[in-house]
Amino acid sequence: MLTDKINELLKEVQDLHAANAEELEALRLKYLSKKGIINDLMNDFRTVAADQKREVGMKLNELKKQTQDRINALKEQFEALSESKNDADLTRTAYPVKLGTRHPLTLVKNEIIDIFGRMGFTLADGPEVEDDLHVYTKMNFAADHPARDMQDTFFVEQNAEDVVKNIILRSHTSSVQARVMEKTQPPIRVICPGRVYRNEAISARAHCFFHQVEGLYIDKGVSFTDLKQVLLTFAREMFGPDTKIRLRPSYFPFTEPSAEMDISCNICGGVGCSFCKHTGWVEILGCGMVDPNVLEACGIDSKVYSGYAFGMGIERIANLKYQVSDLRLFSENDVRFLREFEAAF
Ligand code: DAH
């Protein structure tokens, strides 16, 4: 009887098993394909007496559905198994992983790169463990310049007695200027973000490492006016279109003339507050025309080319932008502090 056959098969399909995908496909062919068992039964169905058609028909549909369900379930099992085999990470926490946020210094660095990138500056970098030649000598520091003193510079020791004074941790990113000039003839237009080290006691206002961005532009006929315009554009992009700048004469061994740039205090708008010590101005960078001695030391003809350079502290810019009063916050990795920058881009 057809009904008995169907009942038998209903039991059978509940227990279907397959060890792999091939076996599963064999089951599908056996039961559900055109030449499969269920289709055969459908053919036999034609011979069923009219008064039994309804009941047998329903049973037959039930069988078809249950077989299909069982085979689908087996298929899902295989898929889940092969996925978990591929990327099972048994060390992964069972708790949802919280996404991190970009570090405020990274945010500021990226913004600086973006602003200068739009003015045609490309990126350059150099080593943090540097030699005296690139950090000081080629940058026109006299042999007895106080910046070479142990107070400022970290020297890399090979062993306690034998301090190799030639290898140091760079104390400014100006060393990258020398690296770039040695390798490239002008026109050169680069910015060099990076970490620098100084032998300072750690406090709210000083740290033994911090970050700078160096800028260098060398070509024929570059003048101080070009420098001023680029810096004004930078200041307005970074701190808003109403920002004013002022350049004060200064001294750096590697630039002549040299200047320091102040911007109108973006915290009080230039009226005067404790941040700008009631002057309305805050210093943000050093700059100047590249000293001909530096060009010559790095293999560039100072009679043909001139250039400007500037250098700024990323922490300083971040302080101004986000009013972070204690430098130590940038390196302590306090998640409550870092999360405050979640909404920044
Ligand atoms: N290297 C200087 C510092 O660490 C900053 C600086 C000043 C860089 C003037 C320059 C520059 O390129 O022209 O304080």
Residues whose N, C-alpha, C, O or C-beta is under 5 A from the ligand:
A	BS01	DAH	S171 H172 S174 G215 F252 T255 G286 C287 G288 A309 F310 G311
